[in-house]
Every structure is written in C-alpha cells, then in structure tokens.
C-alpha cells in the first residue's frame, strides 16, 4: 500500500532468536527520539519481548497497538514508527514525528493595540493548548475527525458542552463526516466545504488567527474547528455583524468600543455606495448637487473624455491592481509600491485628463472604508460587489443603486450560517443581542449570553451581583 520510496526505512534489531523490525519514513521522524526512545531501549532490553512488553520498554508517550495494515500506512505517512516483532500478532505505533512548527509569534493579519498579541501556529496541538490555557473548564469538549481520502488531515471540533447548543454541534459533526475529498490544504478550504451557500460573495464562517477571539466565541456559545498544519481557526455560526467586530472592542472601554464599531459600519456603507452615488449623480441627477460644488465639479471634469461610469470603473480597477501588487510583493517593497504607485498614478491620471480630482478623493475614501473591516474576507466581498453597483448606477442612476441595495439585502436575508439566520440579531430582531453586536455595553449589563447562539447556559453574571455597588464600604 506504500509505493517505493527511498526515505521508507526498515530497521531490523536482532537479539538472539528474535527479530524486531522498525519501519518509518526517515524524513518525517525525529532522529533523536527514534534513537534514544526506541532503538536503544530495544537493544538494551534482555527480555523476550512481545508487543505488550515493547510498549513498556520504549520511552514514547503516545503508543497504540494495531494489526491493521491501513492503520499502519496512515500513521507512517504522518511521522509514526511501526514496531513489529517477527511472529507476533500485533505491532506498536510510536509517535516520533518531527512536527517542524514555528514558535508562537505575534499575529500578522489581525493586528491589535490592546489585548494578547499571540497567534495560532501550524501545530494543532499548540493551538488546542492555547485554547485550553484560556478556558480551563472541564466542560471544554474536543472531538477529532480525520478528513481526506488521500491526505488525511486531523480536524478538531472544540466547544463548551453546557454552553454550545446541541443542534449546532450535531450540524457541525454531520458536515464533517459528510465531507468526501482527497485532501484539505487549510482551514479556509474546510470552511468552504461546510458552508451553507457556496455561490455567495459573503463569508459564512469567521477564520481567525487569534486564540482570544476563539476563546470569546466559545464562551458565547459558538463552536471552533482547528485544522492540523493551519494557523487559523474556524468559528461558527457566524453572523454578518460578527465580521465587523474586533476583540479590541472588548478590551477597550465600552463607549470607545461602540464608537469604533459605528466607524466601521459607516465606513463600509460609504465604501459600497459612495462611488456609485458619484456616478449616478453626474449621469442623471445633477439637480441634487449644490450650486457651489457644481462649478468645481464641472471644472474638474472639463478635460475628462470618458463618461463617469467608465471613469469610476477604471480607477477602481487601478486601485485593485495596486492592492494586489502590494500584497504579492515583499513587505517593504509592497508598502512602497502602494504609496508611490497611488500618488504617481493618481496625479498622472488627473493631469492626463483620464479622471477628475473629486473622483480620486471618493475612490480613496471607498478603498479606506473597505480596509476598516477586521475580516479580510468581508472586506474583499465589499470591494467585489461595488463593481456591479457602479455599473447599475451608470445605467439607471439612483434607481439602479436602490435595486442593487435591495437585491443585496434580500440575498443577506436568505443566507444562513450553520442553519442560523445570517443577519441575526437584525433579522430575526433580538433587542437583547444588540449590546453584543452593534453596541458594546458595560460588563454589568452583559448578564446573559447572546440569544442568537442559543446557548444552553444563558447566564454570564448573576443579576444580583451585576446590580450591586462596587464599593463594599457604602
């Protein structure tokens, strides 16, 4: 079942009449652990060994016995050694894999000012340890799945048993067992395989590299998936508003956190509608422009030979080119490319008569607005849906914008995440959950967990304790 491979090693240890074979892939194991924990103890042992005594002889923590060839092959390709004595009925699998993972580092894609800076790594063991160190609750449950027909990847589902709703857990469990694919490369691929709607631009599961965000979600009644060799965790069910929340909102004072959330919502609204509004106004609705601004608009567009819709699409496309080029280049070169390229191309476009100064400002505000979303996935979705709205604004003006807005709203109402409404707590409306989504209230008012997650244990803070005064001497 294993093809010819030069790194597949069969090492035979002969002791009198008994022969013990050790099979392993040389490139996948830790040589020191192999020599010190397996080979040397077997060579120094004076007993007549069988697989029971082999387990007691070698110094490896993770040991299992098996006589199934499929188990042996699956474990060999994951860095496990198989120890078998000639004539015995079972062999021993010993985990001596060289994990080759990086040390714990600062988060790169989700930068924070306040709160823990540590991020997940490619080791599923380290990632689970990070979660357990944050939640030392005996009710924290971990279920393991092996996904992939050719390359089996370990996936662990993490949840708190007396908080997470059983229906959500069962839905996750069913979707994991129903997956039929040869391999999953990363957690982002797994999220696409288990999502409710594969044809929408909007992501339905949060993927995060922050252990504290994963911890907060678990305490609110959500479920997390960890994938081996992936530095991000999947969190579900996730609503549309969750993608605009940052853990920094929790670490800051409640009024500051609420203000920052409003800034993000307004920025995303401007990012979607500002450029289409410019196109619609200049194409069909000159009457809504103030007379003082109309003169400057006319002067700015006097040398532009293109209609507003083509002008806007051209600039949006250039911005996307700069963003993609900056992301693909090395860090320092990418930052320089983004800044210098934006200034040079913007100034040259205005002087050459390709665009107007006002549209440059509007495009820049729209681009900045899409970057305010803490989730990269939702920011990308916003940038994509802006293009069809601009086209509709150029064809039908304000009516086209409203048509697109209504279409997107209806689409969001139809989307579900793990079978739950995507727009919760806006639809269905749950007033008590607004303090966890749109607003960020003081902690003494957060006495219950979000209803949208359907938690079993609904209470977070006893109501009597929350109403008590803080000074004990009063």
C-alpha positions in Angstrom: 0.0 0.0 0.0 3.1 2.2 0.2 4.8 3.0 -3.1 8.5 2.6 -3.5 10.1 5.5 -1.5 13.8 5.9 -0.8 13.0 7.5 2.6 11.0 4.5 3.8 13.3 2.7 6.2 13.1 -0.8 7.6 15.4 -1.2 10.5 15.8 -4.7 12.0 17.0 -5.3 15.5 18.3 -8.8 16.1 18.5 -10.2 19.6 19.2 -13.9 19.8 16.4 -15.7 18.1 14.0 -12.7 18.0 13.9 -10.1 15.3 12.2 -6.8 15.7 11.5 -4.6 12.7 11.1 -0.8 12.9 9.5 0.9 9.9 9.4 4.7 9.4 9.8 7.5 6.9 13.2 8.9 7.5 12.3 12.5 6.5 9.2 12.6 8.8 10.6 11.4 12.2 12.8 13.0 14.8 16.1 11.1 14.7 17.0 11.8 18.3 13.6 10.4 19.6 14.0 7.4 17.3 17.5 6.5 18.6 17.0 7.4 22.3 13.4 6.3 22.9 13.0 3.3 20.6 16.2 1.8 19.2 18.4 2.0 22.3 15.8 0.7 24.8 15.0 -2.3 22.5 18.7 -3.1 22.0 19.4 -2.9 25.7 16.4 -5.0 26.8 17.2 -8.5 28.0 13.6 -9.8 27.9 11.9 -12.0 25.4 9.7 -9.2 24.0 6.2 -9.2 22.6 4.0 -6.2 21.7 2.9 -5.7 25.3 6.5 -5.6 26.6 7.6 -3.4 23.7 5.1 -0.8 24.9 6.6 -1.0 28.4 10.2 -0.8 27.1 10.2 2.1 24.7 10.0 5.7 26.1 7.3 7.2 24.0 4.2 8.9 25.4 1.8 8.2 22.5 1.6 4.5 21.8 -1.1 2.3 20.2 -1.2 -1.3 19.1 -2.7 -2.5 15.8 -2.6 -5.3 13.3 -4.5 -3.4 10.5 -2.3 -2.5 7.6 -4.4 0.6 6.8 -3.8 2.0 10.2 -0.1 1.3 9.8 0.1 3.1 6.5 -2.0 6.1 7.6 0.3 6.6 10.6 3.6 6.0 8.8 2.9 9.0 6.4 2.3 11.2 9.5 5.7 10.5 11.1 4.8 7.5 13.2 7.1 4.5 13.6 5.8 0.9 13.4 7.5 -1.7 15.6 6.8 -5.3 14.9 8.3 -8.5 16.3 8.5 -11.5 14.0 5.7 -13.9 14.7 3.7 -11.5 16.9 0.0 -10.8 16.3 0.1 -7.0 16.7 2.6 -4.2 16.3 3.1 -0.9 18.1 2.7 2.5 16.6 5.0 5.1 18.3 4.7 8.8 17.6 8.1 10.2 16.9 7.1 12.8 14.2 9.2 15.8 13.7 6.5 18.5 13.8 8.7 21.2 12.4 6.4 24.0 13.6 7.4 27.6 14.3 7.4 29.2 17.7 4.4 31.2 19.0 4.6 34.7 17.3 2.6 37.9 17.1 -0.5 37.9 14.9 0.2 39.3 11.4 -3.2 39.6 9.7 -5.2 40.7 12.7 -3.2 43.4 14.4 -4.3 44.8 17.8 -3.4 47.7 20.0 -4.9 46.2 23.2 -5.1 42.6 24.3 -3.0 39.5 23.7 -0.8 39.6 20.6 -0.1 35.9 20.4 -1.4 33.9 17.4 -2.1 30.3 16.4 0.6 28.3 14.7 0.6 25.4 12.2 0.6 22.9 15.1 -2.9 21.7 16.1 -1.5 20.6 19.4 -0.2 24.0 20.3 -3.4 25.7 19.1 -5.5 23.5 21.3 -3.2 24.1 24.2 -3.6 27.9 23.7 -7.4 27.5 23.9 -7.2 25.2 27.0 -4.9 27.7 28.7 -7.5 30.4 28.2 -10.5 28.1 29.1 -9.6 25.8 31.9 -13.1 24.4 32.1 -13.6 20.7 32.4 -16.7 21.1 30.2 -14.5 22.0 27.2 -15.0 19.2 24.7 -12.8 18.2 21.8 -13.9 15.9 19.0 -11.4 14.7 16.4 -12.1 13.9 12.7 -9.8 12.7 10.0 -10.7 14.4 6.7 -9.3 13.4 3.3 -9.2 10.2 1.3 -5.5 10.5 0.2 -4.0 13.0 2.6 -5.7 12.6 5.9 -5.8 15.8 8.0 -6.7 15.9 11.6 -9.6 18.3 12.4 -10.7 19.0 16.0 -14.1 20.4 16.9 -13.9 22.5 20.1 -16.9 23.6 22.2 -18.1 24.0 25.8 -20.6 21.3 26.4 -23.0 23.1 28.7 -23.0 26.3 26.6 -23.0 25.3 22.9 -26.3 24.3 21.6 -26.5 20.6 20.8 -28.1 21.2 17.4 -25.2 23.4 16.3 -22.8 20.7 17.5 -24.6 18.0 15.6 -24.8 20.1 12.4 -21.0 20.6 12.5 -20.5 16.9 13.3 -22.6 15.8 10.3 -21.0 18.2 7.8 -17.5 17.0 8.9 -18.5 13.3 8.4 -20.1 14.0 5.1 -17.0 15.6 3.5 -15.6 13.5 0.7 -12.4 14.9 -0.8 -8.9 13.8 -1.4 -7.3 16.5 0.7 -7.8 19.8 2.5 -4.9 22.2 2.5 -6.0 24.7 5.0 -8.9 25.7 7.3 -10.1 28.2 4.8 -10.7 25.4 2.3 -12.6 23.4 5.0 -14.8 26.4 5.7 -15.8 26.5 2.0 -16.6 22.8 2.1 -19.0 23.0 5.1 -20.7 26.4 4.4 -24.4 26.7 3.6 -24.1 28.7 0.4 -21.1 28.3 -1.9 -22.2 30.8 -4.5 -22.4 34.0 -2.4 -19.6 36.5 -2.0 -20.2 36.8 1.7 -18.2 34.5 4.0 -20.3 32.4 6.4 -17.6 31.4 8.9 -15.1 33.5 10.7 -11.5 32.4 10.3 -9.2 33.9 12.9 -5.5 33.5 14.0 -6.3 35.0 17.4 -6.7 32.5 20.3 -8.5 35.1 22.4 -11.1 35.7 19.7 -11.7 32.0 19.6 -12.0 31.9 23.4 -14.5 34.7 23.5 -16.6 33.0 20.8 -16.6 29.7 22.6 -17.8 31.4 25.8 -20.6 33.0 23.9 -21.8 29.5 22.7 -20.1 29.2 19.3 -18.1 26.3 18.0 -14.5 26.3 16.7 -12.7 24.0 14.3 -8.9 23.5 14.3 -7.1 22.0 11.3 -3.7 20.5 11.5 -1.0 22.5 9.7 -3.2 25.5 9.5 -2.6 28.7 11.6 -6.3 29.8 11.6 -9.4 28.5 13.4 -12.9 28.4 12.0 -15.7 29.8 14.2 -19.4 29.2 13.7 -22.2 30.0 13.5 -21.1 33.5 12.4 -23.4 36.3 11.5 -22.8 39.2 9.1 -22.2 41.7 12.0 -19.6 39.4 13.6 -17.3 40.1 10.7 -17.1 43.8 11.7 -16.4 43.0 15.4 -12.9 43.1 16.8 -11.6 41.7 20.1 -10.1 45.1 20.6 -13.7 46.4 21.1 -13.9 44.3 24.3 -10.5 45.3 25.7 -11.3 49.0 25.3 -13.9 50.9 27.4 -17.5 50.2 26.2 -18.1 53.7 24.8 -14.8 53.6 22.8 -15.6 50.2 21.5 -19.1 51.2 20.4 -17.7 54.3 18.7 -15.2 52.2 16.7 -17.9 49.8 15.6 -20.0 52.6 14.3 -17.0 53.9 12.4 -16.6 50.5 10.7 -20.3 50.3 9.8 -20.3 53.8 8.4 -17.0 53.2 6.5 -18.4 50.0 4.9 -21.6 51.9 3.9 -19.6 54.6 2.3 -17.3 52.1 0.6 -20.2 50.4 -1.1 -22.3 53.4 -2.1 -20.0 56.5 -2.4 -18.6 55.8 -5.8 -21.9 54.6 -7.3 -23.6 57.7 -5.9 -21.0 59.9 -7.7 -21.7 58.1 -11.0 -25.5 58.3 -10.6 -25.4 62.0 -9.6 -23.2 63.1 -12.5 -25.0 60.9 -15.0 -28.7 61.5 -14.1 -29.2 63.7 -11.0 -27.3 67.0 -11.4 -30.1 68.7 -9.6 -29.0 67.3 -6.2 -25.5 68.9 -6.4 -25.2 72.2 -4.6 -24.5 75.1 -7.0 -21.2 75.9 -5.4 -20.0 72.4 -5.8 -21.4 72.1 -9.3 -18.9 74.7 -10.6 -15.9 72.8 -9.2 -17.2 69.5 -10.5 -17.6 71.0 -13.9 -14.1 72.4 -13.9 -12.7 69.1 -12.6 -14.4 67.0 -15.3 -14.0 69.5 -18.2 -10.9 67.7 -19.6 -12.2 64.1 -19.0 -13.3 62.4 -22.2 -15.0 59.4 -20.6 -18.4 59.1 -19.0 -18.5 58.9 -15.2 -19.2 55.2 -15.1 -16.1 54.3 -17.2 -14.0 56.8 -15.3 -15.1 55.2 -11.9 -14.6 51.6 -13.1 -11.1 52.5 -14.5 -10.0 54.0 -11.2 -11.5 51.2 -9.1 -9.7 48.7 -11.3 -6.4 50.6 -10.8 -6.9 50.6 -7.1 -7.4 46.8 -7.1 -4.3 46.3 -9.2 -2.2 48.4 -6.7 -3.7 46.4 -3.8 -3.0 43.1 -5.4 0.5 44.0 -6.4 1.3 45.3 -2.9 0.0 42.1 -1.4 2.1 39.9 -3.6 5.4 41.8 -3.4 7.7 41.5 -0.4 6.6 43.6 2.6 8.8 46.6 2.3 8.6 46.7 -1.5 4.8 46.3 -1.3 4.3 49.2 1.1 6.4 51.4 -1.2 4.6 50.2 -4.2 1.2 51.0 -2.7 2.1 54.5 -1.6 4.2 55.7 -4.5 2.0 53.9 -7.1 -1.1 55.5 -5.7 0.4 59.0 -5.7 2.1 58.8 -9.1 -0.8 57.1 -10.9 -3.4 59.4 -9.3 -1.6 62.6 -10.1 -0.7 61.5 -13.6 -4.3 60.4 -14.3 -5.6 63.9 -13.4 -3.0 65.7 -15.4 -3.6 63.5 -18.4 -7.3 64.1 -18.3 -8.3 60.5 -17.5 -10.1 61.4 -14.3 -11.2 64.2 -12.0 -9.7 65.2 -8.7 -13.0 64.7 -6.9 -13.3 61.1 -8.0 -9.7 60.4 -6.8 -10.8 61.5 -3.3 -14.0 59.4 -3.5 -12.2 56.3 -4.7 -9.6 56.8 -1.9 -12.3 57.0 0.8 -14.1 53.9 -0.6 -10.9 52.0 -0.5 -10.1 53.0 3.0 -13.6 52.1 4.1 -13.2 48.6 2.8 -10.0 48.2 4.7 -11.6 49.1 8.1 -13.3 45.6 8.4 -11.4 43.4 10.8 -12.1 40.4 8.5 -10.1 40.3 5.2 -12.8 38.1 3.7 -15.7 40.5 4.2 -13.5 43.5 3.0 -12.9 41.6 -0.2 -16.6 40.9 -0.6 -17.4 44.6 -0.2 -14.9 45.5 -2.9 -16.3 43.0 -5.4 -20.0 44.0 -5.0 -19.0 47.6 -5.6 -18.4 47.0 -9.3 -21.9 45.8 -10.3 -23.4 48.7 -8.3 -21.3 51.2 -10.2 -22.4 49.6 -13.5 -26.1 49.8 -12.4 -25.6 53.4 -11.2 -24.2 54.3 -14.7 -27.2 52.6 -16.5 -30.1 53.6 -14.3 -28.9 56.2 -11.8 -30.4 56.2 -8.3 -32.9 53.6 -9.3 -30.1 51.2 -10.2 -28.4 51.8 -6.8 -31.6 51.1 -4.9 -32.2 47.9 -7.0 -28.7 46.6 -6.1 -29.2 47.6 -2.4 -32.5 45.8 -2.2 -31.1 42.8 -4.0 -28.1 42.5 -1.6 -30.5 42.9 1.4 -32.8 40.1 0.1 -29.7 38.0 -0.5 -28.4 38.5 3.0 -31.8 37.7 4.4 -31.8 34.3 2.6 -28.2 33.3 3.7 -27.8 31.0 6.6 -24.8 30.1 8.6 -24.9 26.6 10.1 -28.6 26.8 9.5 -28.9 30.0 11.5 -30.0 33.5 10.1 -27.1 35.4 8.7 -28.5 38.8 9.6 -29.2 38.0 13.3 -29.9 39.9 15.5 -31.3 42.3 13.0 -33.4 39.6 11.4 -35.0 38.0 13.3 -34.8 41.0 15.5 -33.5 40.3 19.0 -33.1 43.5 21.1 -31.1 41.9 23.9 -28.4 40.9 21.4 -27.7 44.4 20.1 -25.4 45.0 23.1 -23.2 42.2 21.7 -23.3 43.2 18.1 -23.9 46.8 17.1 -23.3 48.3 20.6 -20.8 47.4 23.3 -22.4 47.9 26.7 -20.6 47.9 30.1 -20.0 44.4 31.5 -22.5 44.7 34.4 -25.2 44.8 31.7 -23.9 41.7 29.9 -25.6 39.3 32.3 -26.7 36.8 29.6 -25.0 35.3 26.6 -26.2 36.2 23.1 -29.6 34.6 22.4 -28.7 34.2 18.7 -26.3 31.5 19.6 -29.0 29.5 21.5 -26.7 28.8 24.5 -27.7 26.1 27.0 -26.3 28.0 29.9 -27.6 31.5 29.3 -26.2 33.3 32.3 -22.8 35.0 32.4 -23.1 37.2 35.5 -25.6 36.7 38.4 -28.2 39.5 38.1 -28.0 40.4 41.8 -24.2 40.6 41.6 -24.4 42.8 38.5 -26.7 45.3 40.3 -24.6 45.5 43.5 -22.5 48.6 44.1 -18.7 48.2 43.7 -17.8 49.9 47.0 -18.1 47.5 49.9 -18.0 50.3 52.5 -21.1 52.0 51.3 
